[in-house]
Amino acid sequence: MREISFLVFPGFQLLDLSGPLAAFEMAGRMVNTPYNTSILSLMGGIVTSSCGLPIMTEPVDETPIDTFIVVGGSPCFEAASVPILAEIARDCASRARRIASVCTGAFLLAGAGLLDGKRATTHWKHAAVLQRLHPQIKVDGDKIFIKDGNIWTSAGVCAGIDLALMLIEEDLGIEISRATARNLVVYHRRPGGQSQFSSLLELDPESDRIRTALHYAREHLHEKLSVEHLAEIACLSPRQFGRAVFAETGETPAKVVERLRAEAARINVENTSEPIEIIARNVGFSDPERMRRAFIRLFQQTPQELRRKARAD
């Protein structure tokens, strides 16, 4: 029996808990030594999630823990600065074989000093804040999940399921992990190195002006998309546009455009036999080498490697 303990707080994100919880539950049904899950909080009792749904929790005790997972939620920024919560996180972590966080749960692990000197990730929108508050951490806001030693951190919300599937694979093997993914009707464990921005093609910023500019960029990837031109589309100065894009996406305009181009190119790389050079030109990369470097930076694989993997799959 493996004890999986989740730590929650008032206003936690429900899917950060329910997604991984369902994965462990389904995997446990398939094996002789199933998972036992518990939901912990500061005082125990009822804790209300951000959507208003209350759940029953247990107070932290001395029960041995196999895997300790901190979930995220908007109040996590405040929770991370509460000394007693940091103390609880350190205590649970000291009794656990491995430690993990989902989304902004990384802020609580960071506040407890558990991520010092380690690589970590969180929701892309909060990665810059995590790095600023904790410069001793090597924050990479572009990864689905990261493992450093016995500590795992993952990106936002649905990435918690990817994290859980990887932990299940580590415990029970890839076949159980795959079967769990099938039961959940989700893609089997996106690679941890995959960019969080696979959704950038559907990015829908709150600002109408930025939304208009990004929609224009998607429709004109093959053209030169300078900051000045996109700012003009958004009816903003280049400086205002740059700040607004960073606030909405956590990225500079140039990086956003590069990601849009790389995501568009990846679809054709993996699903067609079109020459890489043609694909690069059609999505606006000045040459295949520039696209190759972008792929390595964003997907940790070259276009050729992704194509071979897609064909093998």
N, C-alpha and C positions, 0 to 999 in steps of 0.2 A: 504494500500500500504506500503510494507516494502522496505526501501531504502538500497540496497547492494552496497557499494562503494569499488572498488578495487584501490589500489595505485600501479602504475607501474613506471619504470625508464628505461632509455636506456639500452638495452641488457637483458631485463627481459625474463624469460622462458615462451614461449607462452602457453604451455599446463598448466602451473600453473594458468593461467588466463582463458583459453578457457574451460578447464574441469569443474571447478566450475561454470563458467558463463552459460554453457549449462545446468547444473543441475538445477540451479535456474530458468532459462528460462522455462524449461519443467515443473517443479513443479508449477510455477506461472500460467501456462495455465490451470491447473486443479482446481483452487480455485477462489473464488470470490474476494479475496484480494491478487492479484498477487504481485510478486516482481518487483521492479523497479531497474535496475542495471545501475551503472555509472562507468566509468573508469577515474581515476584521475591521474594527474602527477604534477610535480613541476610548470611548466609554462603552461600546457595545450598544445593543438595542437598535431602534429604527433610525436609519440614515436616509435622507431624501436626496435623490439624484437631481441633476440639472433640469430634467424634464418633469419633475414633480413626483415621480414614482418612488415610493418608499420601499426600502428593503430591510430585512432583519439582519443584524450583524452580531458578531461575538466580540467581547473584549479581548485584548491581547493577553495571552498567558504564556506559560513556559513549554507549551507543546512543541516537540521537534518539528521543524519545517524542512521539506525538501526544496520547494521553490517558492520564493517570496516575490510577489508582484504588486507594484504600486500602480494604480490606475490614474488617469488624468482627469482634467476638468478645469474650467476657468478659475475656480478658487484655489487651484494648486499653487499659484504664485504666492498667495497669502499663507496657505498651509505650509509651504516650504520654509517660511520664516518663523513658524511656531516651534519653540524649543522642544516641547514635549513630543510633538509629532516626529521631529528629527531624531529624538532619542529612541522613540518606538521603532522607527525605521532602522536605526543602527542595531538595536537589540534583535529585531527579527532577522536582519541580514546576518548577524553574527551566528545565528542558529540555523541558517539555511545553506544548502549545498550550492544553490545558485540564486541569483537576484535578477529581477527584471522590472522594467517600467513600460507603460503604454502611454504614448503621447506626452502630455505635460507632466506625467508622473515622474519624468526625469528631473524636474525641478526639485521634487522632494528628495530624491536620491542625492542630488547635488547638494541640497541644503544640509543633508546628513553627512556630507564629506565622502560619500561612497564612490563618487565618480572622479575624484581628484586624480589627475595624471592619466586618465583613461579616455578612449574614444567613445563618443556617445552621439545619439541622435534624438530628435523629438519632432513634433509637428513642424513642418517647414516654416510656418508663419511665426513661430516662436524661437527658432534656432538662434537668431541673432541676439535675442534677449538673453537666452541661456548662456551664450558665449560671453556677453558683456558682464553678466552678473557673476559668472564663474570662469574667469580667464584661464584657470588651471586645468580646465577640461578641454579636450580636443573635439569640439562640436562639428559634426558633419550633418547639416540639415537636409542633405539630398538622398539619404539612404532610407530604405524601408525598415531595416533593423541592423543593429551592429552588436557583435559579441566582442567583448574585451575581457579576457580571463573568464571568471564565472559570472560576469555581469552582462546582461542583455538590455538594450534599450531599443524602442521601436518608435516609428512615426505615429501619426494620428489615427485614431478611431479604428478603421478596418484593418490597419496594419497590425493591430493586436492579434488578429486571427492568423496572419502570416507568422508572427512571432510564436504563437502557441503551436502552430503546425511544425515549426522548426524544433521547438522544445520536445514535442511528441516524437519527432523523427529521431532526435538525439537519444531519447529514452527507449523507444519501442521499435525503431527502424522505419525505413521509408515506406514500406507497404502499408503499415498501420496509419502513417501520416497521410498517405494518398487516399486510403479508404475513408479516413475522417473528412478529408476535403470533399470527397464525393458525396458523403452524407450531408455535409454542410452546403453542397451545391456551390462551391467556390473553386477558383483556380488553385491548383495545388501549389502552395507556398511560393509566392513570387520570390526570386532571389533577393537576399538582403541587400546586395549591391545595386539593385535596380533603383532607378530614380523615383522619388516620390511624385515626380511631375508627369507620370504617365497620364494624369488627368488634365495637363495643361491645355490640351487641345479643346477641352470643354470648360476651361476656366471662365468663370462668370463673375467678374469683379463687381463690387457694390457701386462703384462710380460709373455713371453712364459714359463719361468721357473716356475713361480707360477701357471700358468694355468696347466702345466704338473703335478705339485705336487697335485693340488686340484682334477684334473681328476683321478689321482691315488687313492686319498683318497676316492672319491665317489665310485670307483670300488672295494675298499677293506675295507669298513666300518666295516666288521666283524673282521678285524685283529687289532692288536695293532698298532696304528699310532702315534709313538713318533715324537717329533719335529726333533730329530736327523735323523730318517729314512726319513721323508718328505724332510728335507733339503738335504739329500743325493740324493733323486729323483730329486730335483731342481738344483743339482750341486752347492749348496751354503753351507757356514758354517751355523750352527744352529743360530748364532747371526744375520748373514745377512738375513737368511730366515725369522726369526721372524720379523725383521724390514720391510722387503719387504711385507710380508703378512699384517702387520698392515697398511702399506701405501696403499695397494690395497683394503683392506676390512674394516679397522677401528677396527679390532679385532685381538687378539693374535691367533697363530696357534691352540692352544688347544681349544679356544672358537669357532673357525671356524669349527673344527672337531666335536665338541659337537653339533653345530647347524646342520651340515650336517646329523649327526646321528639322531637328534631329528626330523628334517624334513622328513627323510626317514621313521622313526618310525611312525610319525603322519599319513602318508598316509595309512599305514597298520592298525593303530589303528582305523581310521575313516571308512575304507572301507572293513575291513575283520573282522571275528570273531576269528582270531588267538589269542591264549592266550598272555597276556601282557608279561609274562616271556619269551616266545619264541621270540616275536618281539624284546624285549630288547637285547637278546643274538644275534639275527641275524644282528643287526645293530651295534654291538660292545660295548654296555653298559655292564659294568662288572656285574651289577645286576639290577633288576627292580627298586629298590629304587633310584639308581643313575639316572635312566631314569626319574622317577617320579619327582625328584628334578629339573632336566633339563626342563621338561615340565612346571612346575610351574614357573620357572624363565623366560622361553621364551614365553610361551603361557598363563600364569596365570591360567592354569587349569591342573588337573591331567590327565593322559591317560584315566582313567575310565570316568571322566567327559566329555572329548572330545568325547569318543565313545558314551556315552548316548546322547549327543547333536546331533551327526551326525545321530544317529538312529531316534531321534525325528524329525529332519529336513527332 
